[in-house]
Amino acid sequence: MLCRYMEANQIDVMLLTGTQSKSRQQNMTIHPFGYTVVQSGIKGGGSAGVAIILNRRSTQAWEATKTGPIRLERQGRWLGLHLAFPGDKK
């Protein structure tokens, strides 16, 4: 499982391509890890989606920005997040 791999290798954020994600798909939490999955893709799904998996620390850094995902679906499969870790300068 990706979450176990992320924990074992101290990975905070993982980017995925070729997912079955659909346009404007809801974020989800992977239990019991508490990881967040943010997805984006074409209408109707398919294998042209992208996703970002955030561990708890990175999820908190994203929540601290109070911003939503950045999606540019018309120009390709673009997905981004603003993260603000404690101690970061604004």
C-alpha positions as CSV (number, residue, x, y, z in Angstrom):
1,M,0.0,0.0,0.0
2,L,1.2,3.5,-0.8
3,C,0.7,4.9,2.7
4,R,2.9,2.2,4.2
5,Y,5.6,2.9,1.6
6,M,5.3,6.7,2.3
7,E,5.7,6.1,6.1
8,A,8.6,3.6,5.7
9,N,10.5,6.1,3.4
10,Q,9.5,9.3,5.2
11,I,7.7,10.7,2.2
12,D,5.3,13.6,3.0
13,V,3.7,14.0,-0.5
14,M,3.3,11.6,-3.3
15,L,2.1,12.5,-6.8
16,L,0.3,10.0,-9.0
17,T,-0.6,10.0,-12.7
18,G,-2.7,7.7,-14.8
19,T,-5.4,7.5,-12.1
20,Q,-9.1,6.8,-12.6
21,S,-9.9,10.2,-11.1
22,K,-12.9,12.2,-12.4
23,S,-13.3,15.9,-12.8
24,R,-13.8,17.8,-9.5
25,Q,-13.7,14.5,-7.5
26,Q,-14.1,15.0,-3.7
27,N,-11.1,14.7,-1.4
28,M,-10.9,11.6,0.7
29,T,-9.1,10.4,3.8
30,I,-7.3,7.1,3.9
31,H,-8.0,5.5,7.3
32,P,-6.3,4.5,9.7
33,F,-3.4,6.6,8.3
34,G,-5.2,9.9,8.2
35,Y,-3.7,10.7,4.8
36,T,-5.5,12.9,2.4
37,V,-6.0,12.2,-1.3
38,V,-6.8,15.1,-3.7
39,Q,-7.7,14.1,-7.2
40,S,-8.5,15.6,-10.6
41,G,-9.2,14.2,-14.0
42,I,-11.3,14.3,-17.1
43,K,-15.1,14.2,-17.0
44,G,-16.3,10.6,-16.8
45,G,-12.9,9.4,-15.5
46,G,-10.7,7.1,-17.5
47,S,-7.0,6.6,-16.9
48,A,-6.0,10.3,-17.5
49,G,-6.4,11.5,-13.9
50,V,-3.8,12.8,-11.4
51,A,-3.8,12.7,-7.6
52,I,-1.8,14.0,-4.7
53,I,-1.5,12.0,-1.4
54,L,-0.6,14.0,1.7
55,N,0.5,12.5,5.0
56,R,-0.9,14.0,8.2
57,R,1.9,16.7,8.5
58,S,1.3,17.8,4.9
59,T,-2.4,17.7,5.3
60,Q,-2.1,20.1,8.2
61,A,0.2,22.4,6.1
62,W,-2.4,22.5,3.4
63,E,-5.3,23.1,5.8
64,A,-3.3,26.0,7.3
65,T,-3.4,27.9,4.0
66,K,-7.2,27.7,3.9
67,T,-7.0,27.3,0.1
68,G,-8.6,24.7,-2.2
69,P,-6.8,22.7,-4.9
70,I,-5.6,24.4,-8.0
71,R,-7.0,22.6,-11.0
72,L,-6.4,23.5,-14.7
73,E,-8.4,20.8,-16.5
74,R,-8.8,22.5,-19.8
75,Q,-5.1,22.9,-20.4
76,G,-4.2,19.4,-19.3
77,R,-4.0,17.4,-16.1
78,W,-2.7,20.1,-13.7
79,L,-3.3,19.8,-9.9
80,G,-1.5,21.8,-7.2
81,L,-1.8,22.7,-3.6
82,H,-0.5,25.5,-1.4
83,L,1.3,24.2,1.7
84,A,2.4,26.3,4.7
85,F,4.5,24.5,7.3
86,P,5.1,25.9,10.8
87,G,7.9,28.4,10.7
88,D,7.5,29.2,7.0
89,K,7.7,32.9,6.1
90,K,4.7,34.3,4.3
